[in-house]
């Protein structure tokens, strides 16, 4: 690292006048690039010595200016010792406390999230996911480290391994359940992103995740068969209107592939003509910036028509009855029992079912990818499994070959 040119100067800012006094400013110059900030002090112009950058008379303020200069020089010295790059503006940030030499994980997590919230391109759901990971780390510190945060520079393989074991063995989610490996990896992935940001800010020399390999488990996506979908659709559910509403909310995503939040937020105004006498759902999906257009099939339209008089539709324009995701999934357990479906029903299973049924009906995987809002086709390929009916149908071609 080459030696940079460096200077500190105090001057009167003539644009900052208070009464007959002018504010004293600090100007830091590094390699001809400047950064300035106001000191707490002001003085009359005739008492200021521009050449020395001090007050002419022996004044206690001069001692304060010397302290400011010494603080900045100590910061520069520490940055040089740690072989970090030095810019005029970063010296100001360290002096004002906007940057820390000894940054802690949770504190940096909070700063990272705050920056995310300030950027309009970050989806609210993404920010909430980072907040959830941050809170889990806080819980890990409370239960395993006596509430003590950790310095970024102290994070190592052993720490990450302890955190991983906490996620596997000790952490319980809101449903009072242990979380699966894929969810654990997502928390690791967000933590790794925050640490990459710390590397970029030169708070740590390298990301400790470079030596920590995440374990992977093969994802098995459950789905309903076409027979189970029909059974679910035709069951009266004992005439219980609440259960019927939850069932219809679930089936709506079976027929459209919409995530819970996208289905929950859907309004009548989101339906557009498709140019061929039908309709499409035209929305910006929760995780995308691109518009997704989902054709409305007959089964979808039946559910739309069924709730035309629902208060949520009449007052607010929402397409579906209003249920929280937690309440929806609680009711789906009861619905599965009533219908004799042994699979664990959750709203996300509807989306899995849509993808599997679509692929088994020979809809091209690229089309299914677009309908699901996947940015990577490999995510869609997880659903590319064959239903038994499809296998039997395709094997029939083999049978026909020998007849």
N, C-alpha and C positions, 0 to 999 in steps of 0.2 A: 504494500500500500504506500503510494507516494506521499511525500510531505505536502500538506496543503498550506496555502497562504491564509492567515487568520488574523483578525483584529477586532477589538471591542472599542466602541466610542460612545460617549454620552453627549447629547446635544439638546438644545431647546427646540421644541416643536412649535413654530410660530402659528400653526393652525389650531393649537390647543391652548387657548388663553382663558384664564379664570381670574377676573378682576384685572390687576396689573401684573399678574404672574403668568409664566409659561410653563407647560409641563416639560419635565426632563425625560427624554427618551433614551433607550439603549439601542444601539445599532451594532449588529454582529455581521461581519463580512467573512465569508469563506470562499476562496477561489473566485473573488469578485461578485459573488452572489450574496445579497443582503437579506436580513430579516430584522425586524424592529419590534419593540414593545415598550409600553409606557411604564415608567417607574412610578411609585406612589408620590413622588416629590415634584414641587414646582418652585420657581424662583423668579424674581424680577430680572429683566434683561440686563440692566446695568451691573448686576452683581454676578453675572455669569462670565467665566473665562472660556471662550470657545476653543482656544488652542489646547488647554489642558483638559477640557471637558469636566471642569470642577467649578464650584462656587469660589469666588475670589477670596473672601474672608475665611478664616479658619472656622469651619462650620461642621456640626455633627452630621449633616446630610452627606458631606464628602465621605465620611466613614461608611455610611450606608451604601454609597455608590461603589466604594472599594469592596465591600462585602458582596455586592451583586457581581462585580467583575471576577472576584475570586471564585465565586460559586460556578460561574460559567466556565472558567478555566479548569476547575476540578472536574466538571462534567466532560469537557473535551479530553482531559487527561485519561479519564476512565474509559471513554469510547476508544481512545488510541490503544490503551492497554488491552482492551477486549477485541481489538482489531475490527471494530465496526466502522462503517462509513460515516463521515461527518459532513453534515450540511448545516447551513446557517439556521434554517427553520427547525431542524431537529434539536439543535442546541436550545432554542427557545422552548420547544415542547418539553424537553427534559427539565428545564429550569422551572417552567410553569406547572410541572407535575402531570402534564398530559401524556408523557411517556415515563415509564419506570424502568430502572435497571433490574430491579427484583420484582418482576411481574408474576402474579399468581394465576392459576388456571381459571378459577371461577370469575375473577375480576376481568380476565381477558375474554372469557366466554361472554360476560355481560356486555363488554365493549363491542364484541363481534356482533352480537344480537342487535344492539342499538344501531349499529351501522346498517344492518340488514333492514331494520324497520324504517330507516330513513330513505332507503332505495325503493322506488315505486315498483321496480320490476320484480322484487321478491314477493312471492305469494304469501298471504296471511297464514296459510296452512303450513308452509315451509318454515316460517318464523316460529310457529307454535311447536313444530317438531324439534327445532333447536332448543327451545325453552324447556321442552320435556326432557331432553338429554341433559341439559344443564342442571335441572332439578334432581335428576337421578344421581348425577355426580355429587351434588350437595348431600343427598341422602347417604351415599357411599362414605363421604367424609364424616358425617354424623355418626354412622353406625360402626365404621371400621377405623377411623382416624381421630376419634375424640373431637370431631368438628373442625379439625385443622385443614385449611386449604393447603395446596402444595405449590411451591415455586415452579414455574415453567421449566427452569433449567434443571430441576430435580426429577422431572418425569423421566422414567427409564422403563426398561423391559419388565422389571419386577413390579413396578407400579401398575402398568397396563395389564399384567397377568392377574394381579390382585383385583383390579376393577372388573376384569372378565369373569373371574370366579364369583364375585359379588353378583353380577348380572345373572349368572347361571344358577347359583345356589340360594341367594338371599333375597334378591329383588322380587317383590310381588306387585303386580299392576293393579289398576282400579277394579278389575274383575276378580281380585283375590287369587290370581293365578301366576305361575312362573311364565316368563316369556320364552319364546322359541329362539333358536340360534339365528334365524334370519333377522329377527327383531333386534337381537343383541348386536349383530353386525352393523345394523343401521345406526345404533348409538355409538359404536366405535367409529363408524365412517364420519359422523358429524363431529366427533371429538377430534379425529384426524384432520378434518378440514380446518377447524379452529387452530390447531397446532401448526398447520401449514401457513396460516395467516401470521402466526407468531414468528415463524421463520422468515417470512417476507418482511416483517417489521424489525428483523434482526434482534429479536428478544431471545431467541435460542439459535444455535448454529445449525441444527438439523432436526428433522422430525423423528421423535422416538419410535413412531410406528414403522419406520424403515426396517426395524429388527423384530417387529411383532406381526406375525402372520395370522390373519383371521381364519378361523375354521369355517368351513362351508358344509352345509347339508343340502342334499338334493331336495328341491322343493316339490312336494306333491300337492297338486291343486285338485281339491275335491270338486264335484259337480253333480247336478241332478240329471238323471236319465229323462228321456222324453216321457216315459211312462210316469215317472214321479212328478214331472211338471204338470201333466194332465190330472193326476190324482190331487195335487195341491190346488189346481185351478178349480176343480169341480166340487171339492168338499165344501159343505155349508158351514163347517166349523161351529156347529151347534147353534147357529143363528147369532153368534156373538159379533156385533158390528165392529168392535175394536180389533178383534182378531182378523176379521175380514179385511179391514183397512190396512193392517200390517202385511197380510198376505198379498194384497194387491200392490202395495209399495214394493215388496220384494219381487213380485212377478214383473213389475214395470222394468226393473233393472235386468231381469232375465231376458226381456224382449228388446232392451235397448243397450245394455252393457254399461249403463251410467254408474259411476261411483255414487256412494251414499250422498255426499255433499252436493254433487251436481244434480241428482234427482230431487233432493230436498229443496234446493234453490230454484228449481225449474218453474218458469211462469208461462202463462198462455202466450205472452208476447214472444217467447223463444221459438214458437212454431211458425214455419215459413212454407209457402207453396214450393213444391219441387219441380214445377213446370210441366208436370205430366198428370195433373189432376190429384196428386197425393200431397202429403206433408212431410216435412223434415224437421227434426229438432236441431236448431242451429245455435250452438253455444261455444264460449271459450272454456275449455275444460280446466278444472282446478289446477292441474300440473303443467298446462301448456300455455303458450302464447298464441298458438294457431287455433283458428275456428274449426270445430268439428261438426259435421252434418250427419245426423243419424236418421235414416228413413223410418217413418212411422208405419209399422205393419198393423194388420187387423187387430191382433191381440192388444197391442199398445193403445190403439184408438178406443177399444172397448173400455179399458181402464180409465182413459181420459174422460169419456162420456159418462161413466158411472159416477164421477165425483163433480159433475157440472154444478150441482147445488150445494156443494160443501162450503161451509163458511170461509175456509181458507182461500177458496177460489173466488167466491163472491166479493169478499172484502179486500183481499190482497193480491188475487190473481195467481196464487200458487196452484200448480197442477194436482199435486198429491196431498193427502191428509198429513198433518204435522205430527211427526214422532221423532224423538231423539234417537240417535243411533243405539244408545244403551237400552232404551225402552224397546226399540224395534227388535233387537237381538234377544231380549228377555222373552218377548211374546213369541218369537219364532221357535223357541224351544217348546213352548206349549203347542204351537201349531204342528210341529213335527210329530209330537206324540199323538195328537188327534188324527192326523193323516196316516199314521203308521209308517212314517219315514224315519229310518234308523240313523240317518246321517245327521251330523251336527249342523243345524241351519243357522247361518249368520248372513247378514246382508251381503257381505263380500262374496259368499258362495253364489249369489245371483250373477255376479259379474263373471266368475269362473265358468258358470253354466252357459252364459251367453257365448263366451269365447269357444268353449268346447263344442257346443251345438253348431255354431256357425262354421267352424272348421270341418266338422263331420258332415256338413251339408255342402261341402266343396266350395265355400266362399274363400277366395284366395287369401292367403295369410297376410299379404300386404294390405288388403281391404280391412281385415279384422284388426290389424295393427292400427290403422287410421281410426277406426270406430272406437277402439279402446283408449286411444290417446297415448299409445306407447311411442316413445322416441327411439327405442332400440327394438328391432324385430326379434332379437334374442329373448326379450321378455315375453313376446307373444308366442314364441315357439314352446314355452313351458306348457301351454294349453294344447299343443298339437298331439293329443292322445286319441286313440280310437275307441269309440263306444263299441260294445259288443255287437249291436245291430249293424254298424258300419262294417265290421270285420266279416260278419256273416254274409252281408250283401256283396262285399268285394270278393269273397271266396266263391260265391255262386258263379262268378265269371269263370273261375277255374273249373267248376263242375260243368258249366256249359261247353267248355273247350273239349271235353272228352265225350260229349254226346252229339 
